[in-house]
């Protein structure tokens, strides 16, 4: 079993249940961001979720490093509700297969998407959209082409969010 040592504590990512004024890190809910060095010399940046009462031996080491960071003046940011844009940016990418089949399963044929792409007035933008549509290995929810296709098909951003979740199952 490879051993690791925490070499640097970078900070704490809050959760909606995080009390950013708490000074006892063993009582904090959220995610600790830190770096480790393994006994073979390899290094890695890690994130570990912490929740009081769910602490194994490693989490106790993370809490100890977090407490030293907090005692040295480290501040836990106040949790803020993510915006719709932040949520969309964090959505997992879809493979081209998932996106294309998802649209087909929801009643949109490729020819319909192609017709919308053909209607783009700017030749450069039209060519770029064509390349993206035909050759992208994956699609991100917050990509402009996804937004354009959704709007052209009459989907609100919220409907596209729901479809995205469905497309992930394909």
Buried (B, 14 or more C-beta within 10 A) or exposed (E): EEEBEBEEBBBBBBBEEBBEEBEEBBEBBBBBBBBBBEEEEEEEEBEBEBEEEEBEEEBEBBBBBBBEBBEEEBEBEEBEEEEEEEEBEEBEBBBBEBBBBBBBEEEBEEEBBEEBBEEBEEEEBBEBBBEBBEEBEEBBBBBEBBBBBBEBBEBEBEEBBEBBEEBBEB
